Every structure is written in structure tokens, then in C-alpha cells.
Amino acid sequence: MNTLPRAPGKTALINQGEFDVISLPIEGMTCATCSGRIEKVLGKLDGITNATVNLASEHADVTFDSSRVSTADIASAISRAGFSVPPQTVELAINGMTCASCVARVEKSLLKAPGVNEAQVNLVTDRARVTVSAGGASIADLIAQLDKTGFGAKPIVDEHAVLAEEDEAASLKARKELLILMGAALLTAPLIGQMLWMWAGVEFVIPPLVQILLATPVQFIAGARFYVPAWKALRSGSANMDLLVVMGTSAAWGLSTVLVFYPLEGVGGELYFEAAAAVITLILLGKYLETRAKRGTTGAIRALMNLRPEMARRIKDGLEIEVPATSVASGDVVVIRPGERVPVDGVILEGRSQMDESLLTGESLPVDKEPDDLVTGGAINGDGLLKIQTTTVGTESALARIIGLIQNAQASKAPVQKLVDRIAAVFVPFVIVIALGTFGSWLLADAPLSIAIINAVTVLIIACPCALGLATPTAIMVGTGVAAQQGILIKDAEALERAHSITTVVFDKTGTLTEGRPQVAEVVAVNKGQENELLRLAGSAQQGSEHPLARAVLEKANEDGLTLGNVSDFRALPGRGLEGSVNEQTLVVGSRRLMSEESISTEKLEKQTVNLEKMGLTVMWIGYRTPEPELLGIIAVGDTIKSTAQGAVAVLTQQRVDTVMLTGDNLRTASFVAEKLGISRVRAEVLPADKADEIEQLKGKGKVVAMVGDGVNDAPALATADVGIAMGTGADVAMHTAGVTLMRGAPELIADAISVSKATYSKIRQNLFWAFFYNVIALPLAAAGMLSPVIAGAAMAMSSVSVVSNSLLLKRWRPKR
């Protein structure tokens, strides 16, 4: 059995002697009664010796006899009790993949395992992400399944450790491959030299036995890296690129060897040792360059991984103790000296400084920090000594979540890749059929047997599914990486691909186009002289609210030194306002619509309100519901428009992207902001529940819609849009729902997100065009005998290198301001 440490939401299965112990995540528990019910249900199953359910961690730890009851039985029993065991995602590092055909074989093999719902394999990173239903295949089962197909695998538990291990292994492998390549090149050089002299008209022939001595080590020692995976593929009943190389070069070497020892009549006496050796050497060179280039596509992840300091200075009993950063717990106090990296997320207790957060948010300038400000792990401290209290650690930290988002995007597949994978899956058998057809056609044309074989060999060698397999994932990996460096986090490849075709951007107003830190501009009471009492009542009623307008009122009341009363029966009224009892009277605070619903007349202050709204201020109405409806006054609140918002809208307009403002604010205030920013259309006084409907209407008109928001009430609209874009300064639920998150909450990043999507999609199209074009042109030329095997080998080797290199050009992308 496999042993894995349990992480939140993960299934861990371990072996303890004659019994197994499984830890299953459970959804749907709300109280201790739920956990008791699950324990009771599990206790009735034959073969279970112990079942403990933890309500806090939402996990069930079950000890059982696997010969009498399976994990699927356990999950089924939990489901029958009215709860659910969510599917698990397993990350595997795969070894043995060489081309796009291997990707299809790995995915097909994994999908055969019990309970596997989805398997996505990335050729660039050699990773597989597998979704397994509760009670389905264990990690050991998945590894065993892959072993049958000829691939090795191991689980990824600590990504940082895995990357470090991969770096070391890759360095050793690169040195070994370079030595093999140099040896192959030295042995091949005389054979190529002979061919070049002959092309130049100089009679220079290496003795046949010497040619065999030069070519054989290249064929079977340097070429061993092709023979082993080719054999594994054949054994599993499939085919890959290695099989094409092995078939082609073995045919050329074998034919030449036969002709040396047994000259055949009508075959021709020309030897092809140089073709076999040169093809293997050139492909080895191509693979070496390709591997080095592929390392460049993961640069963003590695840079972020290196941001995490290994040690931290924790204060315990008044003393500074240096401990591993991973051992720092939430609530610990940590000291950060000038110039050091912040080891954990936290809030500043003492000290002032500046933080360089450029690698996290893309913000090039240091950010001032003072007590009560939040700091993010991975940022570089400036010249101040800081004491911070840890807030989040481990997988919940901001840096870990950023890395997780990028990894998710790089592991996912763009829709176009799924079509490419289907083509790659049948590509090698298709090429073998063409090669056989070429061989037969030349024989029917009365060509010598050697010519028929060599032309068929050229077809086998020049066909390359690698370029097809690398075209999309390399571009996506570089694109998501360079976007992250600018503060744009893309959730998955689908969002990245879709964003290039956005035609309409819909903005929420507060916190998106404005700073989201409104301030009270004016207080108007119906009864003159009662302004402070109006502010005190409004502040008292809003003590239970997290809305930015409520915070503005509370801050103003605090500044004016007002003593707030107690509030009871508080209730938020989404899109309209709130209600609460203050001084045993029910107070309502909110929009004009709310006043109308409560039959509170607003006539006395309509004129002042219209004037304030025309100035771009948001007006809150305050009134009593009981003992009888009565208007008390209004509070006007202003929110500063973000300095870069106007430029951001202008850039979108230049890109011929329509802009729409969708807000719950009143029409006059929204129109003022929209006119100032140059937004073409406004939809005001829209309830949160109706925002998604507005997005649907735009989509129904054939628009490709991006929704930009930052609040909880924006989540449904973000999910409904073709591409949801969340401000990273907003609510977690908005970021979770959106396909793109802007780490700085800066409006100008919206145009940048569309721009990087267009650049990435352009690279994908270029890569796929050249990969298809190469094969469409090269295969007929090879079949027609117009290419030599050596040229075919060079072309095949360089096709993959060119695709990866073209993707790496994305690193040059920069925002256009």
C-alpha cells in the first residue's frame, strides 16, 4: 500500500500489519450528530474494526480488513448515510514519455483504472493529474497500471522537494546524454565526411567493415534510448515516435550489414550506415536541445518556488530561535531583518519598512508597510526591522495559492489540445502505413529493393508527432508564467485560450474601477442640527455589516467621537441595504428602492440627493420602519476612482473591446463615473441576483463576455461570464470563481490579460501550423524519394526544438501601456 501524509481534503491510505487504515474527506457534515451517524453506519460494515469521524477536519479515519471490505464499500456506505466523499486529485510524476503518442497511451492507461474520472498528462512537465472517485484506484494501483504500459510513476507530495530532486536528476541525465551525444558525433563524423566528399565528386570510401565498426555502437549504444521505449510500446500493443526511429534506422543499418556480408543481386551495392548513424546522432542532438529548452518553460514556477525561505526567526519566551519556515504555526511571532525574505504570511505588529512584492504581484515599486498591514511570504523586506504575527501557513499561504493556480493552469489542457491529442494518438500507426505503402509502391515501380527500403525509412524518420504534442503545452506554460510575473494569475488553459476572443468587458464599479474605500462626504438630516444623531444611528445599525459603505459610515462616526448604540435583529438586504433595531426602533438603511418598499417618503430630500448623485456620490437613505415609517436623512459617500482606470478603459476601446458598467448603485452616480472613464454603456441599480442574467443577455447577443469584479455578490456573474476576472484585493469567493485573478487589483491588467492571451494563442496557432505544415510537406517528399534519411533526421530533430523555441519567445511579452 502507498503511504501519504494527509492534507486537507485528501485521501490517505496506509497499511498497518493485517489491517489497512484509510482517511476519507467527507462533505455535508454540520454537527456532532452527523459524525456520530457516519460512525454508526461504518461500524455495521463487516471487516471494519474502527471508524472515527472528525467534524473539525471533516475526515473519517477507518481501520478495516481489505480482504472483507473495500474502500468503495466504505464510500458507498457514507453516501447512503446522506453524505458524500468527494473525488480526489492525484499528482504523478511520469517517466518514460518521449512524444505526444506517449501522452495518449498514459491517459488511456490511467482511465482504465477503477474509479478514474479524468486524466490529464503534460508532455512538457512529465506530470499526470488524475481525478479518482471515492473508493476508486489507490496511488499504488495507478502506478501499477502505468507499469503495465511501460511507464514509471511516483506520487508528488512535496512539490518543492520534487522540483529539487528533478533538477538534480535532470543535471545528471543532461551530462550523461551530452557524453553519449559527443561519442555518437565522433563515430558518425567520418561517415558523414565520406558522404560529403562523395557529393563533392571526390572518390573517398571507408572500408565496409570499418563503417560497421563506426555505425554499430551508435545504433545500439547511443540508440538504446530509442530501443527500450519502442519495445515497451510494442509490448503494450501501441506505437510511438521511438518505434519510428528504431524501425527506420534498424532497416538502414540491417540492409547495409547484409550487403556487406551477403551482396544481393538486383539490390544495389550502396551502403547506408551513415544514414542510420547520422539520424540517431541528429535526433539525440534535437532531444538534448529540446530538453534544455523545455526547462525554460517552467522558469516562472521555479522562480516562485525559490521565493520561500527555508528558515525563519520565531520569538519564543522572548528569545529569537531560528527554525524551519515549515514549522512556523499560525499565531507565531516572527522577526524579519532588513533585506530578508518574508517566510510566512502575517500582519505587522511592530516596525515600518517597504516590501518588494514584484515577483508576487508584478508591482515594480516597493510598497510601504506599517503596523496592522498585511505582508506576504516571499516578499523582500526593505530597510526596517519587523515583527509579524503569522496568519496563514503551508498550502493556505498566498504564495502557495499562487503557485497552485499557475500549476493548475499549466497542467490543464486547452480545448484545441484535445483535438491535437486525438490526432497524435493515431499518428504513428498512420505513418507506418504510409511507409509500407511507400515501400510497396517503389517495388511496383521496379526500383531496386535498397531504394524502396531507404525511401520507406525516410518516411519513418521524418514523421514526428513530438512537435504536435509540444505545440500547445509549451506555449501555455510560458504564457501563464510570463502573465504571473506581471501579476496576472490564469486559472486554467481554457480561460487563457478563451480570453483572446473577448469582445465585451463588464465592470463592477466599487472596488474594481474605484478604490473600494469610500468616505463620507456629506450628512443631511431632515431635522436640521440632527446630523450627528443621524450618523450615530446609521453607524449603530451598520455595525454588523462588512459592506464598504458601512465601513465608511463607521469610520466617520469613530472620527467624530460618536458613541454607537447596540444593534439587534440585524439583517442584510442584498442589493438594497440593511435593517436593524436601535433604541428599540427598527431602522432601515439603504437605497431609494428600499425606502419605497418600506413606504417611507423621500420627497423632502430628493432635490439634495439628485445634486449629490450628479457629483458622483452614492447616497444612503436612513429611516425608521417602526413605530411608523419616517425618513431621518441621507448620508452621501464618495469613492475615489482608481488613477489607472481611465487609461485601462481607453486601451480596451483601442482594442475594439466594448465596455459596460454593471452596478447596484443609482443611475446618476454610475453615469457620472462611466462618463468620466469613457465607458460606453451603464446598467445601474442591478440586484446581485440579476447580474448573472445581464451577462447571459450579452452572451445571447453573440458577445464573448469578460466580467470584472471583486465582491461576494459578483461571484455568480463571474461564473456566468465566458471569462471571469477577479481583483486579487477582493473576496476569496470571487477569486475562486474567476478564471483570471489580478494580483494588484489594477484595472490596466485587464487589457494586459487579454493581450497575453492573444500572444499565447498566436504562438499556439504558429506552433500547430508549422507542426502540421512540416508533416504535410515532408511526408510526400520522403515518399517520393526526394529526401535523404540524413536530411529527414535533421528535420525531425529540429521540428520539436523550433516549436519549443518559438514558445520561449513569449518570454519577451510585456504589457503595452
N, C-alpha and C positions, 0 to 999 in steps of 0.2 A: 504493500500500500504506500501511497505518497504521503509525505509529511509536510504540511504547510502551516505557518503561523496564521492564526485567524485575524483577518482585518474586518472592519465594519462592513456588513453586507456580503461577506464572502463565506463560502462553504469550505470547511477544512475536514479532511478525513485522515485519521491516523490509526495505526494498528497497535493494540496492547495485548500481546500474547494471543490467547484464543479468541478475544473479542475485538471488535472494531469500535471506534468512537467517532461519531460524526457531529459536526456543529453546523446546523442549518439556520440561515436567516429566515425570519417569519414576518409576514406583513399582515396587518389587520388587528393586532392586539391593542387593547385600550386600557385594560385594568388587570388587577391580580386575578380576577375570576377567569379571564381569558387564558392566562398562563396555566392556571390550575386545570382548566378544561383540556388543554392540549396534553398536559402531563398524564391526565386520566386516560385519554384516548390512546396515547402511545403505550401506556402501561399495560393495556389489554392485548397488545400485539405479541404473538408468540415469537420468542427469540430476543426480546428487548429486556435487558437486565436493569437498566436505569435510564430515566429520562428527566432532565432538569431544564426548565424553561426560564430564561432571564428576561423579565419585562423591560428592564432598562436598556439592555443591549439588543433586544429583540432577536435572540438566538435560542435555539433548542440544542442542548448537548445530550446526545443519545448514545448509550453503550449497548451494543447488540451483537448477536451472532449472525454473521453474514451468510452462513450456510442455511439459516432458517428464515431470515427476513432480509429483504433488500432495501437499499436506500430509496428506491422507487416506491416500495410499500409504505415506508415511513412518511414520505412526502404526500402520498395519496391519503394516508390517514389524517394528516394535518389538514389537507384540503377538505376532507369530509367533515371535519370539525368546524368548518366555516372560515378557515384562514388560508393563506397562500404562502408557498415557498417560491420566491422569485427566481427566474433563471439566473445562472451565474456566468460571468465573463472570465475566460481563462486566457492568459497571455503565454504564448510558447515561442521560444527561440528555435528556429528550424535550421538544420544544417544539411547540406547536400543538394540544395536547389541551384540550378545553373541557368535556367531560361524560363520563358513565360509558360512553356508547356508543363514545367515542374509545378508552377503555381496552380494550374488547373488540377494536376494529379493530387497535390496536397489537399486542396479544398474538397475534391471529390472523396478522398480517403477519409477525411475528418467527418464529412457529412454522413458517412456510413455508420459512425459510432452511435450507440443508443443515446437518444435524448438530445443530440446536437441539432440546434435550430438554424445556426448560421455559422459560417466560417469564412473569414476574410484573410487573405495571405498577401503580404507585401514583399515583392521580389527584392526591393532595394534594401530594406532593413532586415530581411530574413526573419520576419515575425509573422505569427498567426494569431488572430483574435477569434476565439471560439465561444459561442453562446450555447450553454448547455442547460436543459430543463432540469428542475429539481429531481434528484434521484437518477439522473442520466449518467453518462460515462464519467468516470473519475479521470484525473490527470494521467494516472498510470495507464488507464485504458486508452486515452488519446495517444499517448506516446507509443504504446504497443501497436495501435492501429497504424500509425505512421511508419513504424519499423517494418511492418509487412510490405509497405510500398517502397521501402528502400531509403527512407529519410530518417534522420535522427532528430530528437527534440528534447528540450528541457524547459521546465516552468520558469517564468520570470517572477520573482518575488520582490527583490530589491533592484529597481531599475538602475540606480546609481552603481551598485556593485556589478550588475550585469554589463553595463557600458564599460566599466573599468576592465572587467575580465575580457570583454570583446576587444577592447583596444590592445591589450597585451597579446591576445591570441592573433589579432589581425597583424600586429607588428612582426610576430614570429612567422606567420604564414607569408607575409609580404617578402620577408628576407629569403625564405625558402623558395618561393615562386621566382624571385629575381635570380637566384643562383641557378635554378632549373632553366629559366629562360636564357640566361647567358650561356649555359652549357649547350642548349639546343641551338642557339645562334652560332656558336663557334663551329659545331658539327655541320650545320646547314650552309654556312658561308661558302665552303669550297664547291658544294653542289650548285648553289645559285651562281657562283662565279663561272662555273663551267657553262651554265645556260646563257649567261650574259656574253661570254666570249663567242659562243656559237651564233648568238643574234648579231654579233658584230662581224661575223664572217670568218672568225679565226678558228681553225681546227684545234680544239683542245678537249680531250675526252679523258675523264678519270676512269681508271680500270674498273670494270663492273664489281669485282669483289671489294674494292676499296669503297665504292659507292654503298654497297650493302653494309659495310662496317660503319660508315658515317650515318646512314639513314636509320638503321635498326634501333640504336639507343634513343634516337629522337622519337621514333614511332612508339616504342613500348615502355620507355622510362619517363621521358618528358611527357609522352602522351597518355600516361597511366591515369591522369586526372580526367580524361575523357572515357577511358575504357570502363572504369569502376561504375560511375553513374549510368553509363549506357547499359551495362549488364544488369544493374538493379532495375532500370526501366523495363528492359526486355522481360526480366523475371516476373515483374508485376503486370505484364501484358500491355504496356504502353510504350510510348516513344518520346524522345526529347532531342534537344539540339546536339547533345553529346553523341547520340546514336548516328546522327547525320555525319558528324565529323569522323567517327570511328569507321562507318561504312565507306565513306569516300576515301579517306587516307589508307585504310587497310586494303581497299581494292587496288589503289595505285601502287602501294608497296608490294602487295601479293602478286600482282601481274608482273611487275618488274623482276621480282625474285624468281618467278617461274621462268621468265625469259632468259635470265642469266644462266640457269642450270639446265633448262629444257627449252631451247629455242623452238617455237611453234611455227609451222608453215602457214603463211597467209595472215599471220598476226601482226607482223612488222617487228623490227628489232629495236625500236626506240624504248629506252628505259625512263621511268617516271619517279625515280627516287627523290629527285629534287622537288617535285611537286608535293609528294607526301610530307617530306621533312619541312618544306617551306610553309605549307598550310598549317601544320601543327605549331611551328615557331611563331608565325604571324598571329594565329588565334591566341596563343599564350601571351603574346605582347598585347593584343587587344584586351584580354581579360585582366592583365595586370594594370593597364591604364584605366580600364573601366572600374576596377575595384578602388583605385585611388580617387577617381572622380566621384564615385558613389559616396565615399566618405565625406566629401564636401557637402553633400545634400543634407547631412544630419548635423551640420555645424551649429544651427540655432539651438537644438536640444542640448548638445554638449556644452555650449556656452552657458545656458541656463543651469545645467547640472553643476557646473563649476562655480556658480554663484553661492552655493551653500557651504558656509564654513564648517569645518569638521569639529571645531572646539568652540565652547562658549564660557564666559566667566560668570558663574552663578554666585549670588550672595547667599550665604547660609550662616546663621548665627553671627552676622556682622562681618564675616570673612569672605574674601573673594576666592572661589575654588574653580579651577579650570576643569571642565567636564565635557564629554562628547555632546555636541549640539543635539543629537538624537535623544539624549537622556533628560533634556530640559522639559519640564512639565508645565501645563497651563497654570498661571498664577505665580510662577517663579519670577524672581527679580534678577535681571542680567545687566552687567556693566558693559558698555561699548566705548572703547577708546577712540580717539581721533584717527581717521584713516582706515579703521577696521570695517569689515562687512558685518551687517546685522545678521545674527544667527537665526533669529526667530521673529515671528510677527508679535507686535506688542504695542503698548501705549506708554508714552514718556512720563516718568514720574519726576525726574529731575534733569535739568540741563537744557541747553539750547544749542542747535547746530544746523547744518544743512545736509541734505541727503541727495546723493547722486542715484537716481532711480532710472537712468536711461535704458539699461538693459531690460528693465521690467515694464516700463510704460512708454519708452520711446522719447520721453521728455529730455531734451539735451541739457537744460539748465538745472542746477541744483535747486532743491525745494527746501525752504526754511521750515524748521521744526522746533516746537516749544512744548512745554508740559501740556499733557492731555491730548497731544497729537498722536495719530497712529503712525507706526513705522512698519515697513515690510521687510521680511527676511530676504537677504540678497542685496539690499541697497548698501551703498558705501557711505559711511559716516564722514562728515566734514571735519571741522576743527574743534568740535565740542565734545566734552565728556558726558555721556548719557547713562541714566539708569532707566531701564524699561521693565514693565511688568508684562510677562508673556500672556498673550490672548489665545493664539492658535498654534498648534504644533503638528508635525507629521504631515499626513495626507490632507489635512484641513487648512494648511498654511496657504497663503496667496501664491507663493512661488510653486508649491506642489500642484495647486489647481491650474496654474498657467501651463506648467509642463504637461499636466494631464490633458488639457484641452488641445495643445499642439500635437501630442502623441495620438490623441483620438482622431484629429484631422488627418494626420499623416498615415494612420493605419486604415482609414476608411477609403472607400472606392468611389470615384466619380461615376455618374451614370454611363459616360462614354467608355469607361474602362471595362464595364461588364460585357459590352459588345466585343471589345478587343480580346478579352479573355476567352470568349466563345470561339473567336477566330483562331487564337493561339492554340487552343485545345485540339484542333483538327489540322493545324498547320503542318506538323511533321509527317503524319501519315499521307497528307496531300502531296508533300514534296517527294516522298518515297515513290508514290505512284507516278509522278512526273518523271523521276529518274528512271524508273523501269520502262516507262513509255519512250523516253529518250534513247535508252539502250536498244530497245526493240526496233525503233524507227531507223536508227543508223545501220543496224544489221540488215533490215529490209532494203535499205538503200545500197547494199553491197559494200559498205565501208568495212575496213579491217576491224577485227574484234577489239584490238587495242584502242582504236579511235572511239568505238561505241562505248567501251568501258570508261575512258577518260572523260568523254562528254557527260556521261551519266554521273561520274564522280564530281565533275564541276557543278552540276545541278545540286547534288547533295551538299556540297561545301558552301556554295554561295547563298543558299537559303538560310535566313537567320530570324527566328522568332524572338530573339532577345531584344532587338530594337523595338518591336511591338510591345513587349512586356514592360520595357523601361520607360516608354514614351510618356505615359500619364503619371505614374507614381513619382518619378524623379521631379517632374515639373511641380506637382502638388507639394512635395516635401520642401523644395526650395521656396516656392511661393508662400506657403504658410510660415516658413521660417523667417523670411525677409519681412513679411507682414507683422509678425510678432515683435521683431526688432523695432518696428515703428509704433508699437502699442496697439496693434490690431490682432485680436485673437479670433481665429476662424475655427468653428466647432467641428466641421466635417467637410469632406471633399465636395459633397453635394451643394452646400452653401457657397463654397468657393466657386464652383462651376456656374451656379445659378446667378450669382451676383453680377457677372459680366453683362447680363442682358436686362438689368434693371432699367425700367422706363419712368417709374414714379417713386419718389421718396416721400413718405408721410411722416411728419414730425409731431411728436407730443410737444407741448410748449414748456411747461415748468420742469426745470432740471435738464432739459435737452437743449433748447435754444436759449433759455435763461439760466442764471447761476443756480437756481433752486434754493436760494437763501433770501426769501422775501423779507422786507422790513415794513413796519407800519409807517405809512406816510401821513395819514390824517384820521382823526376820530371825530365823528359828528353825532352828537346826541340830539334826540327830538327835543328834550328839555335842556335848554342852554345851561351851561355850568355843570352838567352831569357827565362830562366826558370821562373823568377818572373813574366814576362809578360804572359807566358803560364798559370801559376797558377792564375793570376788575371783574365784572360779571362774565364778560366774554372769556377772559383768561381762566376764570374758575371753571367754566363749562368745558373748556378745551384741554384741561389737564390730562384727560385720558386719550388724547389724540396724538398721532405721530405725523399728521399732515404738515407740510412746510408752512402753510398759512397759520396753523395753530401754533407752531413754534415761534413764528414772528410775533404773534399776539402775546405769548408768554414771555418772550424776551423783552418786549416793550413794557409789559406790566412789571417785570423784575427791575428794569432800568428806572422806572418811575417810583420804585419802592412800594408798590401796592401789595397789600396782604390779601391773598386769594382765599376764597371760601371753599368749603368742601363740596364735592360734586358726587351725586349718586344717580343711579339709573342711567348711566351714560350709554349712549348708543350712536354708532356711526351710521350715517345715511349716505351710502355710496353715490357720488356724483351730485349730491345736493347739500350735504353739510352734516350736522350732528344735533343731538338733543341731550339734555341732562338736567337734573334737578339741583338748583342752587337756592338756598334760603327757602326750601320747601316750595319753590315755584319752578315749573318746568320751562326751561329756557331753550330756544331753538336758534342755532347759528348756521348761516349758510347762504344759499343763492336766492335770487328773486323767485325762482320756481318753488323753493321750499316755503317761502312766505305765502305764496299763492295757495299752496296745498294746505297750509295751516290757517287760511282765511285771515291773514294779517295784512292790512292795507299798507302799501309802500308809498302812497301818494305824497305824503309830507316831504319825503327826501328824494323824490325822483329827479328833480332838476339838478341837485348837487351830485347825485350818483352819475347821471349822464355825463356831466362835465368831468368827473374824476375818471370815468371809464374811457373817455376820449383822450385822456392823458396817458392811457395805457395801464392804469391802476386796476387792480382786482378789488371789487367791493364785497365785503361780507355784511349781511344783514343780521341784526340781533333783535329778537323779540320774545315776548312771553307767550306761551300757549295757554297756561293757566295762571290765575283763576279765569282770565278771559284773554282772547287774542289781543296783543298790544305791541306796537312797534316801539323799540327803545332807541335804535340808532343804527349807524353804519360805521364800519372800520375799513378804510382803504389801504391796501397793501401793494407795494411796488416791488418788482423783482428785476434786477439788473440783467439786461441782455448780454450774453457772452460776447466778448470782444471779437471772437473769430467767427461768429455765427453768420454775419452778413457776407463775409468773404466765402464761407462754405457754401451758402446758397448760390452765390454768384458763380462759383466753379461748377456746381451741379447744372445750373442753367446753361453755362457754356458747353457742357457735355450733352445738352439737349435732354436733360432729365427733368420731368415736371416735379414741382414741389407743392405739397399740401400740408396745411397745419390742421391737426385734429386735436381738439382740446375741450375740456369740460368748462372752461372759462366762458364769460359772456362774449358776445359777438363784437362789441365795440372795443374791448380790451384786446381781444385776439386780432382784430383787424388792424389795430394800431401797431402791434408787434409785427404782423405779417407785412404790412406796407413798409415798415422801416427796414425789414430784412429782404424784401423783394420776393416774398413767397406769393405764388400766383393764385392759390385758392385756399379758402378757410372754411372749416366745418367746426362751429363753436357749439357750446352747451350740449356736448355729446356725453351721455352717461357711459361709465366704464363698460357696462354690459353691451353697449351698442357700438363700441369702437371696432370690434371684430366684424360686425355687419358692414360698417363703412368700408373696411378693407376688402371684404367679399364683393361689394358692389364695384369697386375699382377693378378687381381681378376679372369680374364678369364682363367688363368693357375691353378685355384683352390686354390690360396693363400688367407688366411684371412689377410687383409692388414690394418695396422695402419699407418696413415700419421701424421708426427710431423712437425708443422710449427708455425710461429708467425706473418706473414705478411698478408696484404690485398690480395696479389696475391696468397697466399696459400689457401684461403677460398674455391675455387672450388674443390681443391684436398682433403681438409679436409672433405668436404661434400660427396665426392665420395667414400672415403675410408670406409671400414667396421667400423673402429673406428677412428675418428679424434681426435688428441691430440694437444692442443694449449698451447704454452708457455704464462703464465699469464703476462709476461713482454712485450708482443707484442700487436698487433692491436685488438681493441674490436671486429671487424667483425670476426676475426679468432676464438676468444673465443666463440662468439655467434654461430658459425657454428659447432664447435667441440663438441664431446660427452664427452671429458675429458679435463680439464684445469689444468695445473701445475702451482701453485701459485708462486713458486720460479724461474720458468724458468730453472730448473736444470735438465740436461739430465738423471741423475741417477733415477729421479722419474718415468721415462718411464717404466723401469723394475719393479719398485715398483707398478705402476698402474696395470701391468699385474699380478703381484704377489697377490695383494689384490683381484683382480677379481677372480683368481684361488681359493684363500682361501674362498671367499664368495660363489662361485659356488659349491665348495666342501661341504660347510655347507648346501646349498640348497639341494644338492643330498642326503646328510646324513639324513636331516630332512624328506625329502619326502620318502626316503627308509623306515625309521623307522615308519613313519605315515601309509604308505601303508602296511608294513610288520605287524605292530601291528593289523590292522583291518583284514588282510587276515588270520592271525593265530588265532586271538581272536574270531572272529565271528563263525567259525566252532566249536571251542572248547565249546563256550557258547551254541550253538545249540545242541551239543552232550551231554549236561548236565555235562560237566567236570569242570565247573567253578561255584562258588557260586556268588550270587549277590554282596556280600561284596567285594570279590576279584575283581569282574568286576568294581565296583565303584572305588576302589583304582587304578586299572589300567587305567581307563578312566581319572581320575583326574590327574594322573602323566604323561600321554602321552603328554598333552599340556605343562606342566611345563618342561618336558625333552626337548621338541623342542625349547622352548624359551631359556632355559639354555644353550643348545648346541650352539644356535646362539650367545649368550653373550660371549662364549669362543673366538669369533672373536676379542674381545677387546684386546686379548693377541697378535694379529698380530703386527709384527714390521718389518720394511724393513731389508732385508739381504744384508749387504754391503760386 
